[in-house]
Amino acid sequence: MPQLRSLLAATAAGDAAIDAYELDLVRLGKPTRRLIVNAHRLDYLGSDDARIALAVLDVTEARLTEKLKDDAVREKQILLQELQHRVANSLQIIASVLMQSARKVQSDEARNHLQDAHHRVMSIATLQRQLATANAGDVVLRSYFSDLCDSIGASMIYDHQLLELSAVVDDSITSSDVSVSLGLIVTELVINALKHAFPERTGPGKIVVEYWSRPTAWRLSVEDDGVGMPGDHATRKPGLGTGIVDALAKQLDASVTIADTNPGTRVAIIHLNAPAAAL
């Protein structure tokens, strides 16, 4: 093995040292072995003889185990992505069926319920597609929320010059589990704003999804400049969307606050690692 011979010669001369040098030991008629070589010159006072401390570690089985583990993880990720794509495709089929049913029913109330279900299913399908393209456990929230807002806007906003939906997000990255909950919260709050904040649709409007995180807290908010909260807001019975948002916020160990921004409404989901006075 000429390369190893030259490295050992340089080590014996004191010109080099071998630290964790990996090589394949190839022998005729025998399996190839993966070795790690360490070599250092030993200097003794008053002696000119060259001595080397040499250590050889056979890591063949360890490297094979690592490769099998990496292959299994890679295969699992591919299968998971394929499953997510299939789920997203199935959700889109369900959404199409819901929309067809909404067009056929005569009752306005039933039509509204079917349209709400259609929007929710389409948004969940968008979440699935985004998670399928993201790295496992690693979701960049800026692009995630931007894509989600684009998807909701494409299916629910008929005049984008009249009504604007945008996302203002910092550089936060979170796990896929947390991102799903955040995405569902955004979906519910944006759908609620589109349904109730601009009933007349006569003037321009804006809905802003905002997210930021700090070492002490994070906050997700959806704010509109619409007609604001109705007078009976405090006594009105919560709808399905409100119940979903409350349940998801509780799952994230966060609190929900609603504020009248005059004009408009802001709903914020806040998770604190410090007293509220720190915000």
Secondary structure, DSSP 4 states (H G I P E B T S, - for coil): -HHHHHHHHHHHTTS--EEEEEEEEEETTEEEEEEEEEEEEE--TT----EEEEEEEE-HHHHHHHHHHHHHHHHHHHHHHHHHHHHHHHHHHHHHHHHHHHHH---HHHHHHHHHHHHHHHHHHHHHHHHHHSBTTBEEHHHHHHHHHHHHHHHH-S-TTTEEEEEEE-S-EE-HHHHHHHHHHHHHHHHHHHHHT-SS--S-EEEEEEEEE-SSEEEEEEEE-SS---TTTTTSPP-HHHHHHHHHHHHTT-EEEEEE-SSSEEEEEEEESS-GGG-
